[in-house]
Amino acid sequence: MRKVCANLDRDDGLDTVLEVPVPESLHDASSGRGGRRRRRTVTAWVRSHMEQRHRRDGAPPSRADVQLMLGVIGAPLVPQPVAARKAMAGQDIKEEPLEVSKAKYIVEQYVAAAGGEPALSAARSMYAMGKVRMRTSKGQKARTGMGVVNGGGEVAGGFVVWQKMPEMWCVEMVMAGGTKMSAGSDGKVAWRQTPWQQAHASRGPPRPLRRCVQGLDPKSTANLFSTATWVGERCVDGDDCFVLRVDADPSALRARSGADVEVVRHAVCGYFSQRTGLLVRLEDSHLLRIRVHGEDSAAETAYWETSMESSIGDYRAVDGINVAHAGRTVVSLSRFGVGAGDEDRSDADADAAPRGKRTCTCMEETWSIEEVDFNIMGLSTECFLPPRDMIPACTPKPVDKEQRKKAVDVKSKNGDGGARPPAARTGLGWFGPAKVVAVETVDAAE
């Protein structure tokens, strides 16, 4: 790793050891005035290159933006639970619609291109480690789609993924500055844990991790699109592709909805190359309807729409399985309805703005895989257990009414004044109300 540790405070300090190439013109005499002049010249050269890098990369994003990116694109899930795919050999598809049978043939081609049924079936577990770079851009003029996300700052980080069959998985992601996010599933409950939010379970049954579906685990991808529908053909970056679509069942949407958050729709589309048979693009979008409670106890409706587009490439064979080693994801987080965009305008502008105006935040993630392997030795089910405070055996036992009444009487006699009020939630003052709503509603829908 390259480090520049310049001793800029003292002229009589030790010479800086630079692990970067220094031009020959900067190598002057190392004694007397020449040594001090050389240190100043090298210092100016280092500072100029650091300033050029900051101008090129832009200012680093704020901590709130980093946490927003981790909350939205750190560990997204697929629309619904998936079942193990059944091979088409011996199946009767005469009674199925043409769009469904086409999709099954395309998935069979993908399985063959990814390594074949024997190789995919032999992979019982998976491990991957990679690097990510995230960028964000806010405002109503932010560009969507697979275009370049302009503006904002860029932050680098890394992630590690473990998976034992599609039902059990765990991911940890750490960004520059120490911000960490972890999520996982033990096959019964999916959970997420962040520094700004305690560990919590996702609504509904556990679902596979989207990061594994986008080229890391072809078996999970084949299981996801085994119930897909063929919706047409499209050219992606000069490559003709078949497009398959999977929509979440109404029962899965209801299981993920709550009293104030309703998942209206969630769909995912996969683009399979006609030339190679591999997955080259993955798109999904989901819409949330949120009830916003005002100060006058009146509930109004706001909407959050999240669209994600991932380009997938750099396939390499690992143990006979073609795994994608690079990709790029562009996310568009839109808010419209009640109070949309109020956090970016003054009170006068907010009063003059029409209700229902859309605000958009775009994020970009570029990822690459450094290591990947299958059939990891020693990866047991205990490696995917949720955090301790989410395990039922570790939660305190319920107290019956008589014991609670006795405890209250004792406290009143001792002058304690009864039970203490619950502690207020802290640590979110700098995070911003709009971003808190975005992250928490997306997490609730996950």
C-alpha positions as CSV (number, residue, x, y, z in Angstrom):
1,M,0.0,0.0,0.0
2,R,1.4,3.4,-0.9
3,K,1.8,5.8,1.9
4,V,3.1,9.4,1.9
5,C,4.2,10.5,5.4
6,A,5.7,13.8,4.9
7,N,7.5,15.5,7.9
8,L,6.2,19.0,7.1
9,D,6.4,20.6,10.6
10,R,10.2,20.5,11.2
11,D,13.0,21.5,8.8
12,D,15.5,19.5,10.8
13,G,13.3,16.4,10.7
14,L,14.2,13.1,9.1
15,D,14.0,12.9,5.3
16,T,10.6,11.5,4.1
17,V,10.7,8.1,2.6
18,L,8.4,8.1,-0.4
19,E,7.0,4.9,-1.9
20,V,6.2,6.8,-5.1
21,P,8.5,7.7,-8.1
22,V,10.1,11.1,-7.6
23,P,11.3,13.0,-10.7
24,E,15.0,13.2,-11.3
25,S,14.9,17.0,-11.3
26,L,14.0,17.0,-7.6
27,H,17.2,15.0,-6.5
28,D,19.5,17.8,-5.3
29,A,22.4,17.7,-2.9
30,S,21.4,16.1,0.4
31,S,23.6,18.2,2.7
32,G,23.3,21.8,4.1
33,R,20.9,24.1,2.3
34,G,20.6,21.7,-0.5
35,G,19.0,19.1,1.8
36,R,16.4,21.6,3.2
37,R,15.7,22.8,-0.4
38,R,15.2,19.2,-1.5
39,R,12.8,18.5,1.3
40,R,10.8,21.6,0.5
41,T,10.8,20.7,-3.2
42,V,9.6,17.2,-2.5
43,T,7.0,18.5,-0.1
44,A,5.6,20.9,-2.7
45,W,5.6,18.1,-5.3
46,V,3.7,15.8,-2.9
47,R,1.2,18.5,-2.0
48,S,0.6,19.3,-5.6
49,H,-0.1,15.7,-6.5
50,M,-2.5,15.3,-3.5
51,E,-4.3,18.5,-4.6
52,Q,-4.6,17.1,-8.1
53,R,-6.0,13.9,-6.8
54,H,-8.6,15.7,-4.6
55,R,-9.7,17.8,-7.6
56,R,-10.0,14.7,-9.7
57,D,-11.9,12.5,-7.2
58,G,-13.8,15.3,-5.6
59,A,-14.3,15.9,-1.9
60,P,-15.0,12.7,0.1
61,P,-18.6,12.1,0.9
62,S,-20.0,12.9,4.3
63,R,-20.6,10.3,6.9
64,A,-24.3,10.5,6.3
65,D,-23.9,9.9,2.6
66,V,-21.7,6.8,3.2
67,Q,-24.2,5.4,5.6
68,L,-27.0,6.1,3.1
69,M,-25.1,4.2,0.4
70,L,-24.4,1.3,2.7
71,G,-28.1,1.2,3.8
72,V,-29.3,1.1,0.2
73,I,-26.7,-0.8,-1.9
74,G,-24.7,-2.5,0.8
75,A,-26.8,-5.7,1.1
76,P,-30.0,-5.6,-1.0
77,L,-32.1,-8.7,-1.3
78,V,-34.0,-10.3,-4.2
79,P,-37.7,-9.8,-4.5
80,Q,-38.8,-13.1,-2.9
81,P,-37.6,-16.4,-1.6
82,V,-36.5,-18.8,-4.3
83,A,-36.8,-22.6,-4.5
84,A,-34.3,-25.0,-5.9
85,R,-34.4,-25.2,-9.7
86,K,-35.6,-28.4,-11.4
87,A,-33.8,-29.4,-14.6
88,M,-35.9,-29.5,-17.7
89,A,-35.0,-33.1,-18.5
90,G,-38.2,-35.2,-18.3
91,Q,-40.5,-32.2,-17.8
92,D,-43.6,-31.7,-19.9
93,I,-43.8,-28.0,-21.0
94,K,-46.6,-28.4,-23.5
95,E,-49.2,-26.9,-21.1
96,E,-47.0,-23.9,-20.1
97,P,-47.2,-20.5,-21.7
98,L,-44.7,-19.8,-24.5
99,E,-43.0,-17.0,-22.4
100,V,-42.4,-19.4,-19.5
101,S,-41.0,-22.2,-21.6
102,K,-38.7,-19.8,-23.4
103,A,-37.4,-18.6,-20.1
104,K,-36.7,-22.1,-19.0
105,Y,-34.6,-22.8,-22.1
106,I,-32.7,-19.6,-21.6
107,V,-31.9,-20.6,-18.0
108,E,-30.7,-24.0,-19.2
109,Q,-28.4,-22.3,-21.6
110,Y,-27.1,-20.1,-18.8
111,V,-26.4,-23.1,-16.5
112,A,-24.5,-24.8,-19.3
113,A,-22.4,-21.6,-20.0
114,A,-21.8,-21.1,-16.3
115,G,-20.1,-24.5,-15.9
116,G,-22.8,-27.2,-16.3
117,E,-25.2,-28.8,-13.9
118,P,-22.6,-31.1,-12.3
119,A,-20.3,-28.3,-11.4
120,L,-23.0,-26.0,-10.0
121,S,-24.6,-28.9,-8.0
122,A,-21.2,-29.8,-6.5
123,A,-20.7,-26.2,-5.1
124,R,-22.2,-26.4,-1.5
125,S,-20.6,-23.2,-0.1
126,M,-19.0,-20.1,-1.5
127,Y,-16.6,-17.4,-0.3
128,A,-15.7,-14.1,-2.0
129,M,-13.7,-11.0,-1.1
130,G,-13.6,-7.9,-3.1
131,K,-13.2,-4.1,-3.3
132,V,-15.8,-1.4,-3.9
133,R,-15.8,2.3,-4.7
134,M,-19.0,4.2,-4.1
135,R,-20.1,7.6,-5.3
136,T,-23.2,9.7,-4.6
137,S,-25.0,12.6,-6.3
138,K,-28.0,14.4,-4.9
139,G,-30.6,16.7,-6.4
140,Q,-33.3,16.7,-8.9
141,K,-30.9,16.9,-11.9
142,A,-29.0,13.8,-10.9
143,R,-28.7,11.4,-13.9
144,T,-30.2,8.0,-13.7
145,G,-29.7,4.8,-15.6
146,M,-26.2,3.4,-16.4
147,G,-24.8,6.9,-17.2
148,V,-22.1,8.5,-15.2
149,V,-23.1,9.7,-11.7
150,N,-21.6,13.3,-11.6
151,G,-20.9,15.3,-8.5
152,G,-20.5,14.1,-4.9
153,G,-17.6,12.4,-3.4
154,E,-16.1,8.9,-3.7
155,V,-15.2,6.5,-1.0
156,A,-13.4,3.1,-1.2
157,G,-13.9,0.0,0.9
158,G,-14.0,-3.8,0.8
159,F,-16.4,-6.6,1.5
160,V,-16.4,-10.3,2.3
161,V,-19.3,-12.7,1.5
162,W,-19.9,-16.2,2.8
163,Q,-22.7,-18.4,1.6
164,K,-23.8,-21.9,2.4
165,M,-26.6,-22.7,0.0
166,P,-28.8,-19.8,-1.0
167,E,-30.7,-19.8,2.3
168,M,-27.6,-19.1,4.6
169,W,-25.3,-16.2,3.8
170,C,-23.4,-13.4,5.6
171,V,-21.7,-10.2,4.3
172,E,-19.5,-7.7,5.9
173,M,-18.6,-4.4,4.3
174,V,-16.1,-1.8,5.7
175,M,-15.6,1.6,4.1
176,A,-12.8,4.1,4.4
177,G,-13.1,5.9,7.8
178,G,-14.2,2.8,9.6
179,T,-18.0,2.7,8.7
180,K,-19.1,-0.9,8.8
181,M,-22.2,-2.8,7.8
182,S,-23.0,-6.4,8.3
183,A,-26.0,-8.5,7.3
184,G,-26.8,-12.2,7.1
185,S,-29.4,-15.0,7.1
186,D,-29.4,-18.3,8.9
187,G,-32.2,-19.8,6.8
188,K,-35.0,-18.7,9.2
189,V,-34.5,-14.9,9.6
190,A,-32.6,-12.3,7.7
191,W,-30.9,-9.5,9.7
192,R,-28.9,-6.4,9.3
193,Q,-26.6,-4.5,11.7
194,T,-25.1,-1.0,11.4
195,P,-23.4,1.5,13.7
196,W,-26.4,3.9,13.5
197,Q,-29.1,1.2,13.9
198,Q,-29.3,-1.8,16.2
199,A,-29.5,-5.3,14.7
200,H,-33.0,-5.9,13.4
201,A,-34.7,-8.6,11.3
202,S,-36.1,-8.0,7.9
203,R,-39.8,-8.5,7.4
204,G,-41.0,-11.6,5.7
205,P,-39.1,-14.9,5.0
206,P,-35.4,-14.8,4.3
207,R,-34.3,-14.2,0.8
208,P,-31.0,-14.6,-1.1
209,L,-28.5,-11.8,-1.3
210,R,-28.5,-9.7,-4.5
211,R,-24.7,-9.5,-4.5
212,C,-24.5,-13.2,-4.9
213,V,-27.0,-13.3,-7.7
214,Q,-25.1,-10.7,-9.8
215,G,-22.5,-13.1,-11.1
216,L,-20.9,-14.6,-7.9
217,D,-23.1,-17.7,-7.5
218,P,-24.6,-18.9,-10.8
219,K,-26.6,-21.5,-8.9
220,S,-28.5,-18.8,-7.0
221,T,-29.0,-16.9,-10.3
222,A,-30.5,-20.0,-12.0
223,N,-32.8,-20.6,-9.0
224,L,-34.0,-17.0,-9.1
225,F,-34.9,-17.0,-12.8
226,S,-36.3,-20.6,-12.9
227,T,-39.8,-19.0,-12.5
228,A,-39.1,-16.1,-14.7
229,T,-41.0,-15.0,-17.8
230,W,-39.4,-14.1,-21.2
231,V,-40.3,-10.4,-22.0
232,G,-38.3,-9.8,-25.1
233,E,-34.8,-9.0,-26.5
234,R,-32.6,-6.1,-26.0
235,C,-29.1,-4.9,-27.1
236,V,-26.8,-4.2,-24.2
237,D,-23.4,-2.6,-25.0
238,G,-23.5,-4.1,-28.5
239,D,-24.5,-7.6,-27.3
240,D,-27.9,-9.0,-28.1
241,C,-29.6,-10.3,-24.9
242,F,-32.7,-12.2,-23.8
243,V,-34.6,-10.4,-21.1
244,L,-36.2,-12.5,-18.3
245,R,-38.4,-10.9,-15.6
246,V,-39.4,-12.1,-12.1
247,D,-42.1,-10.3,-10.2
248,A,-42.6,-10.7,-6.5
249,D,-45.8,-12.7,-5.5
250,P,-48.5,-10.7,-3.7
251,S,-48.1,-12.9,-0.7
252,A,-44.4,-12.1,-0.5
253,L,-45.2,-8.4,-0.8
254,R,-47.8,-8.6,2.0
255,A,-45.3,-10.4,4.2
256,R,-42.8,-7.6,3.7
257,S,-45.3,-4.8,4.4
258,G,-46.1,-3.3,7.7
259,A,-48.6,-0.9,9.3
260,D,-47.0,2.2,7.9
261,V,-44.9,0.7,5.1
262,E,-46.4,-1.1,2.1
263,V,-44.3,-2.7,-0.6
264,V,-46.3,-2.0,-3.8
265,R,-44.2,-3.9,-6.2
266,H,-40.7,-5.4,-6.6
267,A,-39.5,-6.9,-9.9
268,V,-36.1,-8.0,-11.2
269,C,-34.9,-8.4,-14.8
270,G,-32.0,-10.4,-16.1
271,Y,-30.2,-9.8,-19.4
272,F,-28.6,-13.0,-20.7
273,S,-26.2,-12.7,-23.7
274,Q,-27.2,-14.6,-26.8
275,R,-23.6,-15.0,-27.7
276,T,-22.2,-16.4,-24.4
277,G,-25.3,-17.4,-22.5
278,L,-24.1,-15.6,-19.4
279,L,-25.8,-12.8,-17.3
280,V,-24.5,-9.4,-18.4
281,R,-27.0,-7.0,-16.7
282,L,-29.3,-7.2,-13.7
283,E,-32.0,-4.6,-13.1
284,D,-34.6,-4.4,-10.3
285,S,-36.9,-1.8,-8.8
286,H,-39.3,-1.7,-5.9
287,L,-41.8,0.9,-4.8
288,L,-42.8,1.6,-1.2
289,R,-45.8,3.5,0.0
290,I,-45.2,5.1,3.4
291,R,-47.8,6.7,5.7
292,V,-46.3,10.0,7.1
293,H,-47.9,11.1,10.4
294,G,-48.0,14.9,10.7
295,E,-48.1,17.0,13.8
296,D,-51.9,17.2,13.6
297,S,-52.1,13.4,13.7
298,A,-53.2,13.4,10.1
299,A,-51.6,10.6,8.0
300,E,-50.5,11.4,4.4
301,T,-48.8,9.2,1.8
302,A,-45.3,9.4,0.4
303,Y,-43.5,7.1,-2.0
304,W,-40.0,5.8,-2.2
305,E,-38.8,4.2,-5.5
306,T,-35.5,2.5,-5.7
307,S,-34.1,1.4,-9.1
308,M,-30.9,-0.6,-9.4
309,E,-29.0,-1.4,-12.6
310,S,-25.9,-3.6,-12.5
311,S,-23.5,-4.3,-15.4
312,I,-21.7,-7.6,-14.9
313,G,-18.5,-8.8,-16.7
314,D,-15.0,-10.2,-16.4
315,Y,-16.0,-13.8,-16.1
316,R,-13.3,-16.2,-15.0
317,A,-13.4,-20.0,-14.3
318,V,-13.1,-21.0,-10.7
319,D,-13.3,-24.7,-10.0
320,G,-15.1,-25.2,-13.3
321,I,-17.6,-22.4,-12.6
322,N,-17.7,-19.1,-14.5
323,V,-17.7,-16.3,-11.9
324,A,-18.0,-12.5,-12.6
325,H,-15.0,-10.6,-11.2
326,A,-16.1,-7.1,-11.9
327,G,-19.2,-5.0,-12.3
328,R,-20.9,-1.6,-11.7
329,T,-24.2,-0.8,-10.1
330,V,-26.1,2.5,-10.5
331,V,-28.9,3.2,-8.0
332,S,-31.6,5.9,-8.2
333,L,-33.5,6.6,-5.0
334,S,-36.5,8.8,-5.7
335,R,-38.9,10.3,-3.3
336,F,-42.2,11.8,-4.3
337,G,-45.5,12.6,-2.7
338,V,-45.9,14.5,0.5
339,G,-43.0,16.8,1.4
340,A,-40.6,15.5,-1.3
341,G,-37.6,17.7,-1.6
342,D,-38.3,19.8,1.5
343,E,-35.0,19.0,3.1
344,D,-33.1,20.6,0.1
345,R,-35.1,23.9,0.1
346,S,-35.9,26.7,2.3
347,D,-39.3,27.3,3.9
348,A,-40.4,29.8,1.3
349,D,-39.3,27.5,-1.6
350,A,-41.0,24.5,0.1
351,D,-44.3,26.5,0.3
352,A,-44.1,27.5,-3.3
353,A,-43.1,24.1,-4.6
354,P,-45.9,22.0,-6.0
355,R,-46.9,18.9,-3.9
356,G,-45.8,15.7,-5.4
357,K,-42.5,17.0,-6.8
358,R,-39.9,14.3,-7.2
359,T,-36.4,14.4,-5.7
360,C,-33.7,12.0,-6.7
361,T,-30.4,10.7,-5.1
362,C,-28.2,8.7,-7.4
363,M,-25.5,6.3,-6.2
364,E,-22.8,4.4,-8.0
365,E,-20.9,1.3,-6.9
366,T,-17.9,-0.2,-8.8
367,W,-16.8,-3.5,-7.5
368,S,-14.2,-6.1,-8.3
369,I,-13.5,-9.6,-6.9
370,E,-10.0,-10.3,-5.5
371,E,-10.6,-13.9,-4.2
372,V,-13.4,-16.4,-4.7
373,D,-13.6,-20.1,-3.8
374,F,-16.2,-22.8,-3.4
375,N,-16.8,-25.6,-0.9
376,I,-15.1,-23.9,2.1
377,M,-13.9,-26.3,4.7
378,G,-15.2,-25.6,8.3
379,L,-18.0,-23.3,7.2
380,S,-20.8,-24.6,9.4
381,T,-24.3,-23.3,10.2
382,E,-23.0,-21.7,13.4
383,C,-21.2,-19.1,11.2
384,F,-24.5,-17.7,10.1
385,L,-26.2,-17.1,13.4
386,P,-27.8,-13.7,13.9
387,P,-26.4,-11.2,16.6
388,R,-26.8,-12.2,20.2
389,D,-29.5,-9.7,21.0
390,M,-31.7,-11.3,18.2
391,I,-31.5,-14.9,19.5
392,P,-34.7,-15.8,21.3
393,A,-32.7,-17.8,24.0
394,C,-30.8,-14.7,24.9
395,T,-33.8,-12.4,25.4
396,P,-35.2,-11.9,28.9
397,K,-38.1,-14.0,29.9
398,P,-41.5,-12.4,30.1
399,V,-42.6,-11.3,33.6
400,D,-46.2,-12.0,34.6
401,K,-48.6,-9.3,35.9
402,E,-48.3,-10.2,39.6
403,Q,-44.5,-9.9,39.6
404,R,-44.7,-6.6,37.7
405,K,-47.2,-5.2,40.1
406,K,-45.1,-6.2,43.1
407,A,-42.1,-4.5,41.5
408,V,-44.0,-1.3,41.0
409,D,-45.3,-1.4,44.6
410,V,-41.7,-1.8,45.9
411,K,-40.5,1.1,43.8
412,S,-43.3,3.4,44.9
413,K,-42.6,2.6,48.6
414,N,-38.9,3.3,48.1
415,G,-39.7,6.7,46.5
416,D,-38.5,5.7,43.1
417,G,-41.5,7.1,41.4
418,G,-42.4,4.0,39.4
419,A,-40.8,2.8,36.2
420,R,-38.3,4.9,34.4
421,P,-39.2,6.3,31.0
422,P,-37.5,4.6,28.0
423,A,-34.2,6.1,27.0
424,A,-34.3,8.3,24.0
425,R,-32.6,7.1,20.8
426,T,-29.4,9.0,20.2
427,G,-26.7,9.1,17.5
428,L,-29.0,10.2,14.6
429,G,-28.9,14.0,15.1
430,W,-26.3,14.4,12.3
431,F,-27.8,11.8,10.0
432,G,-30.8,13.9,8.8
433,P,-34.5,13.1,8.9
434,A,-34.9,12.4,5.2
435,K,-32.0,10.0,5.0
436,V,-33.2,8.2,8.1
437,V,-36.5,7.7,6.5
438,A,-34.9,6.4,3.3
439,V,-32.6,3.9,5.1
440,E,-35.1,2.7,7.6
441,T,-37.9,2.2,5.1
442,V,-35.7,0.3,2.7
443,D,-34.4,-1.8,5.6
444,A,-37.9,-2.5,6.7
445,A,-38.9,-3.6,3.2
446,E,-35.8,-5.8,3.0
